[in-house]
Amino acid sequence: MTYVSELDGSGDRFLSRCLQQILGESWVTPADFVASFGPSDIMESLEGATELRARILIEAAGVHEKIAPKKSTQAAAEDLQISLDEGICDPPRLLELFSADDRVRYLERQRLWDFVTRDEFWKKPSEKARARMVFVLATALEEKLIDLGDLIDGVGSERLAKDLPKGLLEQVLVRAVSDGRAGKPFDPAGLFEVVQLPDWVAHVSLEHLWANVVQSRIEPAAGFDDDGIALVSDTDIAPVDGDEPPPAGPPPSKGKGGKGSSGKKGGNPPASGPAAKAAPGAGDGAASADGERDAAELAARQRAVDTLAKIGRLPPRHEALDTATLLAIDSLYVDLAPLTTDEAREECIREAFPNDAMLRGALLALAEVLDPNIDIAALEKDADADSLIKLVLFEERRKADRSRRSLTPPPPAGAPPASGRASSAPPPLPPLPPPPSGQRPSSPPPPALPEAAGGPPGRR
């Protein structure tokens, strides 16, 4: 399928085509997009595009053509939300009216790129993921965000020699010798005639390509936020044989709902040319940086393990969880503490994890520590994210109730029965010792959870 864009900037065209591709290839659904960019976001972004905003209101919400241009932003958002809630318009129809080019033109570019990349597909190698990587790299080449030399420099000639199969390397050697004998240089174009882009992606790790080409070269050229970029060295990632993904570390930090590099909402930075080549000596000290990064990650992981163990929430099989998931669970219990309603807690749990896979993995791990007798295999097979969230909240209530009963002394002999309803708030867990200097405070005990009728899903 071909995806095109008529935007002026090369970075904008790249973003629009990537947005079209993930929707067209069913990596995400229109409903996913509308959940991330709701009516308020859309109508606020279109404050200066009166004609487009009015057309969406007329065709999606049935607003009269004379009234639509005069609607305030808040009223327009409410009309569109009601239309979606009542089924008058659905997400696919809304996206037909609000094209990918218009989304890039008016919405925040960094938020759009974060949406495009939120599934971290490069960490889950498959044929479909490799085809998507080919699309990303080929589109960046077509839009001149990078050139063939950038791609070669990003991947690294040593990495190519290590990962490409012998047959392809022999073809490269034959072509280089032939060109040399003819007095022609063996340039990047010649290499790509012998080893085409799908061959690169078939044999070089997706994580290596993402970190060293997309993050380090394409994102800066497109004007996306490059905070948190960490190059992956040749020794960081195992060969692709067997198509097994390497252990995942913490995801690169991305600004939540960040703005484009222009610094203003909906602003599109000027189109930039090919990414700059790495300066000589740029790799000096890379091994030291990698070691510091690994040490920092291990220290952060250990702090999370220690904190979760102290509050009784360390999953029994925490060694199998990646560091990002453990850190997210640790932070979750900090954020849950001040919340007093199940609705707020449910939203907090959803926002603690950047994607559904991490959310389900973390909730399954918490379910196992909250109730060791629960049938994890059945939950993993049948339970969806909503059921797992309700299960974890239910088990937290049960644990709090047991703690309250165990700490409540029996009444003295002959004392009259207590009157009035007992407090539903369980006593707090024992206070944790202060953390060592320079470390983040330990997470507080889990919040008191009110009683609720019914049992948890997925229980034996």
Buried (B, 14 or more C-beta within 10 A) or exposed (E): EEBEBEBEBBBBBBBBBBBBBBBEBEBBBBBBBBEBBBBBBBBBBBBEBEEBBBBBBBBBBEBEEEEBBEBEBEBBBBBBBBBBEEEBBBBEBBBEBBBBBBBBBBBBBBBBBBBBBBBBBBBEBEEEBBEBBBBBBEBBBEBBBBBBEBBBBBBBEEBBEEBBEEEBBEBBEEBBEEBEEEEEEBEBEBBBEBBEBBBBBBBBBBBBBBBBBBBBBBBBBBBBBBEEBBBBBBEBBEEBEEEEBBEBBBBBEBEEEBBBBBEEBBEBBEBBEBBEEBEEEEEEEEEEBBEEBEEEBEEBBEBBBBBBEBBEBBBEEBEEBBBBBBBBBBBBBBBBBEBEEBEBBBEBBEEBBBEBBBBBBBBBBBBBBBBEEBBBEEBBEEBEBEBBBBBBBBBBBBBBBEBBEEEEEEEEEEEEEEEEEEEEEBBBBEEBEEEEEEEEEBBBBBBBBEEEEEEBBBBE
